[in-house]
Amino acid sequence: MNGRLQGRVAVITGGASGIGRGAGLRFAQEGAKIVIADLDREAGERTAAEIRAQGGAAVFIRTDTASAADNDAMAQKALDEYGRLDILIASAGISHAGYDPAHPGSQRRCPIVDKPLEEWERVIRVNLTGVMLSNQAAARRMIKAGNGGAIVNVSSIAAIGPAPMLADYSVSKAGVLMLTRVLALELAPHKIRVNCILPGHIRTPMTAGLYETAQLMPPIGRYGEPADTAAALLFFASDDSSYITGKHLAVDGGRT
Ligand code: NAP
């Protein structure tokens, strides 16, 4: 343990898997108590158990971040379980609607002219509205407690580089970037900082199989790991970035 988050409580959406899971494991090593919030109960319980097995504190709450009520219950869980809420990591997200579990990593790509409205609306609902709702639920409690806080959203390099055939994803992530900047100004008087990371190509279940078929190798010569994004999330979540808010950081091996 290094203790950079000693005494803090962190809620992590999408914490069951990939980037969120990596943050949970790392933050617990730094002394934070963790609330894992995710759609996937089995994987979420497993991640929380993993954190406890390594000597940390963690609980799981089944959460659909597209639901305002679920986000509210998720934020309340931190208070009920650990008495405070200092950090929110908003990592829950989908690469596209209509995901086919039989073909992990196979993003459903189609041009805007062919995009079914329900697919567009689902991606925006989870990736943008869901992040806003989680930020709102956490911020309300942080403001009430008066201890400040740190919110870190997980956007994507697709926010700053248009991803053809994935317009809904790209637009949702650009929205998260602007949400982060607006919220940073609104919450600054409450000493709540809001930043975001823009992952590039990180090896997670979301991208499983993708890198075997596509030529996406970043300039640095390897794909990213959840430990790489966890280090950047830790920077924004900890006091190391206490004078930084409304900013984004690409974690992309030089891609952008
Ligand atoms: P992941 O391994 O699929 O993890 C995402 C987790 O979020 C999954 O456990 C998923 O559950 C959960 N989730 C999805 N929709 C949810 C909802 N409505 N409410 C609560 N939980 C939900 O993917 P990841 O690669 O770690 O992605 C995490 C974030 O990073 C996403 O926002 C993604 O867009 C972003 N990102 C990833 C990369 C990359 O290269 N991996 C690059 C740029 C940005 P289910 O499995 O049940 O859906």
Residues whose N, C-alpha, C, O or C-beta is under 5 A from the ligand:
A	BS01	NAP	G14 A16 S17 G18 I19 G20 A37 D38 L39 D40 T63 D64 T65 A66 S91 A92 G93 I94 V126 V154 S155 S156 I157 P199 G200 H201 I202 T204 P205 M206 T207
